[in-house]
């Protein structure tokens, strides 16, 4: 039934193809259902990719002097090392 989803996705991109054509191509290429394909599990895939993945986050800190600090940092997923990219205070005027 996964071929119906492929047909729908292709239709959304403007490609019109029949379900039987997609089913035939998948069968000819020996592509089985998603849950029955050989290869690494999702967990194994993520562990293998972790050394090359970097996450980024941004947050604000309000100080006791009523100033707001903006913080940008990166995290290496495999080693969990944090790299501080910058901290910035933006002055605001009050009326």
N, C-alpha and C positions, 0 to 999 in steps of 0.2 A: 504493500500500500504506500510505501515511501515514494514511489514514482509519481503518485498523484500530487504530492507536495512539491516535487521537482517541477512538474507541469505548471502548477500554480505560481511558483517563483519565476519561472521563465515567462509566463504570461504577463506577470507584473513588470517584467523588463521589456515587454513588447515582442517576445519571441513566441510564436504560436507553433506548438508541436503536440502530437497526439500522445495519450498515455501509453498506448501500445508501442509506439516508437521508443519512448524513454525506457519502458520495461524491457524491450528487446536489446537496446544498447547496454543497459545494466547487466542483463543476462549474458550477452556476448563478451563483455569485459570481466565476467566473473565477480561482479560486485554484489555481495549479499546484503541482507538487511543490516541496518546500522548497528544493532546489538550483537550481531553474529560475525562481524568482520574481525580478521586477525589484526594484530598490532597491539601497541601498548594501551593500558587502561588510561583513563583520564588522570588518575593520580600519578602514574608513571610518566605520562607526558609532561605534566606540570613540574615534576621533580627534574626531569631532563632539561627543561627550558629555564629553570630557576636561575642558573648562573648568568643568563643574558637578559633577565627581566629587571627593570628598575621602575619602582612606583614613585609617584610624586604626590605631595599633599600641600595644602595651603590652609593656614588658620590665622585667627586674630587673637591677640591678648590685650585685655584692657588693664591698664596699670592703676595703681592707687592714686596717681596724679591725673586721672581722667584723660589719659592718652591711649590711643589705640596703636598697637604694633601689628604689622602684617608679616607673617613668617612663611617662607617657601623652603621646602626641603625635599630631598630625594632619599629613597631607601633601596639599597641593593637587596633583593629578595633572598638570594642564596646565603649571603653572609650577615644579613640584617644590619649592615653598616648604614649609618645615617650621615648624609652630607647636607649641611646647612647651606642653602643657596643665597639666602639674604634675609635681612630683617629691615623693615622700613617703617618709619613713623611718618604719618601724613598729618600735617597740621590742619586743624579746622578752626574756623573763627566762629565765635558765638555772637549772636546779635543782642 
